[in-house]
Amino acid sequence: MPSNTKRVQFVVKSSKFCNLRCRYCYEYSELGNRAAIAPEQLDKMYSHIASYYSQLDHPTEIEFVWHGGEPLLQSPDYYWQTFDRQQEIFGELASSVTNIVQTNLTVLNKERIQLLRDGFDGVGVSVDLFGGLRTNQAGMDSQTTVLKNMDRLRDENIPYGCITVLTKLNLPYIQKIYKFFEKMNLSFRLLPLFNGAFDGQHKGFEINANEVLSAFCTLVDLWMEGDRLVVVQPIMDHIQQILHYYSPDSEPFYYDKKEWESIYLVNVTGDVYSYADAYNIEFSHGNLFKDSMEEIVLGSAHQKVIKAAEERIASTCTFCPYFGSCSGYPVAEEGILHNQVDDKGNMLCIKERGLLQHIEMRLKQAGIIDSATGKLNIKHRIPSKSIPALDCPL
């Protein structure tokens, strides 16, 4: 892959329809809506994306993350047909296009197994293991079905990674969660509880930033003490950032939303949002079924959210010693959704900065960083391989 290659991810809400009623789901009010993006609307989206990224002066990897609701409730033919259309519409760019699905893995048959194995390029499975919040419409926990279907994927040699949402209810089980994925030799992302669909939705299982930080620090400790490599995000990224911080020849890097937006959310309606502003119609950049990608990127709405993200970074990151190793992306895009805002609306950075400090301390304790000289004692390579679906933010 050329060194100047950039990557952009489109999280596509193919439909909000779902067979589960996970108690924290931010789509909760729309989970009974069967409306789906029509094939001709997908064609329009592909055309606008292909037209824009083909004219840039650097190669671009384009990743579609199919999301819901539950995307596998759509007929497999829905995806086979749209994958064929992708190849036609993207033309020479088609080799740079990948498709990932994020699924609750409760609906699995021979046709869907074939789709996951031969159609999608990556599979992400949502499973919390503890807490009992991922229930069906009758209030029954879906976990037994999910674990059985995870075994089916392994039997079919279909690689996948997992996303676990961290709440108050599974917080006491962090070690057991880690050990489960370690034993299964699975990559996973621990995703802090995000804002819900309505006020009071998270009552009884809310989690604050300090509790999230504690859980992530525990994961770091388990990772360092374990005998088997477990690719766990965002821990791996933060370890890389500390190694970058202590590497004398490393160039600083910063999240520049004006220069490059790496993640767009496409709603069922075609409305496009940045991660930080999902579903806030006042901050929609435009509509990918109607508007060109150039109009969306250069439009006034997008410029407004770019300015807001820049202000969050300027007010929160400027005096952080890790800024330049940490790009500032978490403050720009994640802090609002993960409730890292004080009563006055000021952006906080409790989780990221605290986690970097903890990793720095642990690497010093392990002798990887020499406390006296501030230098790395040995040349380390932290594996960066992960399942693509683990990068899905929502």
Sequence and secondary structure as in RCSB ss.txt:
>XXXX:A:sequence
MPSNTKRVQFVVKSSKFCNLRCRYCYEYSELGNRAAIAPEQLDKMYSHIASYYSQLDHPTEIEFVWHGGEPLLQS
PDYYWQTFDRQQEIFGELASSVTNIVQTNLTVLNKERIQLLRDGFDGVGVSVDLFGGLRTNQAGMDSQTTVLKNM
DRLRDENIPYGCITVLTKLNLPYIQKIYKFFEKMNLSFRLLPLFNGAFDGQHKGFEINANEVLSAFCTLVDLWME
GDRLVVVQPIMDHIQQILHYYSPDSEPFYYDKKEWESIYLVNVTGDVYSYADAYNIEFSHGNLFKDSMEEIVLGS
AHQKVIKAAEERIASTCTFCPYFGSCSGYPVAEEGILHNQVDDKGNMLCIKERGLLQHIEMRLKQAGIIDSATGK
LNIKHRIPSKSIPALDCPL
>XXXX:A:secstr
  TT EEEEEEEE B   SB  TT TTGGGTT   B  HHHHHHHHHHHHHHHTTSSS EEEEEEEESS GGGS 
HHHHHHHHHHHHHHHGGGGGGEEEEEEE      HHHHHIIIII SEEEEE  SSSS  BBTTS B HHHHHHHH
HHHHHTT   EEEEEE TTTGGGHHHHHHHHHHHT  EEEEE    SSTTTTTTT   HHHHHHHHHHHHHHHHH
 SS   EETHHHHHHHHHHHT TT       TTT   EEEE TT EEE GGGTT GGG  EETTTS HHHHHHSH
HHHHHHHHHHHHHHHHTTT TTBTTB SHIIIIITTTTT B TTS B  HHHHHHHHHHHHHHHHTTSB TTT  
BSS         GGGG   
